[in-house]
Amino acid sequence: MATHDRQATTMALAHALSAAERGLAVIPLSRTKLPALRSPHRDDPVPTPCHGECGRLGHGVYDATTDSHRIRELFAAAPWATGYGIACGLHPHHLIGIDLDTKSGTDSSAALRELALRHLFTIPATVVVITPSGGRHIWLSGPPDVVVPNSAGRLAPGIDVRGAGGYLVGPGSRTEHGVYSTAPGTAHLAPAPCPPSLLRLLMPPPRAHHSTPSSTGRHGQGLVQFVLAAHEGQRNTRLFWAACRAYENGIGSELVTPLADAAVRTGLTEREARATIASAARLTGHRP
């Protein structure tokens, strides 16, 4: 490994440890911005749902931690890492990242300002990270009982959202295109609470549907199958979306157990599954 790469790895580890001291769970990243450690299950003949329960490294955001000893272990296993990722949606900040892209040919900053004017919210003073291409990552803090999904371009062209199961490239990371840095005057800030109006926009859009006795069963089974089809990194998001649709269509209480059972089969715990369903009930105005 070149001397420059060793220096980049050393700096990435130092920045990652500093972020962990602020309560941000981190993983090592390669120059391509992907997790530096490959999945230990990549050669398994039958993919097994695993969030790290096997004890091995290489589970992406599920490896994310604030423990300094574990972080050093992760970087020791990936000496080629030149950056670090910060997992979104985790305690205590429940981080949400608003990614304003510059490569889409649209003015994503103007699009965000238009959304703010239309929906009557302002972006509070918070951490802003400048990307090598000149884009910006705005860090916000979400409520602990709301699962914000990842999305690309759904909020507006050129605006991506990093939520549960996603991660943000941490400031100080070196990639193939340059170094991520904190915008002047924001490094000392904590992620500010996400404005409620913006938070509503970040959630999956509701589907207008009026169930009839003959269609409720089919629709409910479809939502269960949607949860069962979740891959690693999608389980909470798919369950939350399905539960929201169920409550909006008047069949939420009937599907609590079927949806929870389906989520458990994909790898969530019973407690995680029912907490996510309860969050969906609250968001849609129903009692869990």
Secondary structure, 3 states (H helix, E strand, C coil): CCHHHHHHHHHHHHHHHHHHHCCCCEEEECCCCCECCCCCCCCCCCCCCCCCCCCCCCCHHHHCECCHHHHHHHHHHCCCCCEEEEECCCCCCCEEEEEECCCCCCCHHHHHHHHHHHHCCCCCCCCEEECCCCCEEEEEECCCCCCCCCEEEEEECCEEEECCCCEEECCCCEECCEECEECCCCCCCCCEECCHHHHHHHCCCCCCCCCCHHHHHHHHHHHHHHHHCCCCCCHHHHHHHHHHHHHHCCCHHHHHHHHHHHHHHHCCCHHHHHHHHHHHHHHCCCCC
